[in-house]
Amino acid sequence: METFLRRVLERLEVKVDTKTLLELADLYKKARWKIYTDVKEALSRVKKRNLKTAVVTSIAKFKYIYALKPVRRKIDLIVDSYTFHCEKSNQKIYLKTLETQILCLNKP
């Protein structure tokens, strides 16, 4: 966690001392992410209609992967900033997600 935050802060050109970095990392570690209560039902309905699903996020995988565990089998593709090396604000992430889904559909 410390390494991740250090890299983020360096990229933002924000300098913090080690004590502050460790305090930030501790706060970040304590944050528990949960899916909304209606996600399981919504994904089940989507899958019954044979639709493809994807999660597109800029969040680091280690922060969301546990929260998605209960519904992971119903998600066809998970894309984060690392996958296509761009953020959610960049249209490339969505285009690449769609291209990947189309390629998966066309596989024999």
N, C-alpha and C positions, 0 to 999 in steps of 0.2 A: 504494500500500500504506500509506504513511504517513497519507494522508487517511482511509482506511478505519479504521485502528487508532485514529487520533485521535478519530474519531466514536464508535467503540465505547467507548473510555475515557471520553469526555465523558458518554455516556449512563449509564455505570456510576459516574459522578462520581469517577473516579480521575484524579488529576493526576500527570503525569510531565513531566520536562524533555525538551527536544528530543533530547538525546543518547540518553536511554533509549528514547524513541520510535523513533529511527532504528535502535537496536540490536534492538528488538523486531521492527520491520519487516523487518530483515535476516534474522532467524531465521525469520520467517514465510515470507519469499520462498524460503528454502533448502529448506523442507519440500516434498517431492515426494509427491503423492498418486497411488496406483495402485489399480486395481480388483483384487479378489481373482481368483486364477487360474481359478476355476470359473465366473465370471460369464458369460463368452461362451457356454459350453456350456449353462448354465442358461437364459439368455435365448433361445437357439436352441430349446430344448425347449418353453419357454413359448409362443413364437411359433408353433411347429408345432401347438400346441393352440388356436390363434387366440385367445389371451388377450391382454388389454391390459396394458401395463406402464407404471409410473410411478416416478419417483424423487422422494421428498419429503425435503427437507433444509433446515436452517437455515444452511448454509454459503454464503458469498458465491460467486456464479457464477464469478468469475475463479479461484477455487481448485479447483473440481471439473470445469469444462468440458473441460479438456485430458485429464484422467483418463478421462472418459466417451467420448472421441472414438472409440476402437475399437468401442464397442457402441452408439453414439448412434442408429444407424438402427433398432435393435431396441427403443428406448425410445419409447413413444408420447407421454409427457408428462413434462417435468421441471418441478418446482415447488420454488422456494426461498422463503425468508421474504419476499422482495421481491414475488413474484408475487401473493400475496393479503394482504400486509401483516400477517403474523402468524408466530409461531414454531411449531416442531414441537410444543411443549407445548400449543398451543391446538388444540382439536378442529376449529376452523373450517378449518384448512389441509387436513385430510383430507376434510371434507365438500365443500369447494370443488373439491378434486382429483377426487373421485368425480363430482360434478355436471358438471365439465368433460369427463370421460371419457364420461359418458352422453350429453352433448350431441354429442360427436364421433361417437358410435355412431349417433345418430339423424339425422345429416346425410345428405341424398340423394346 
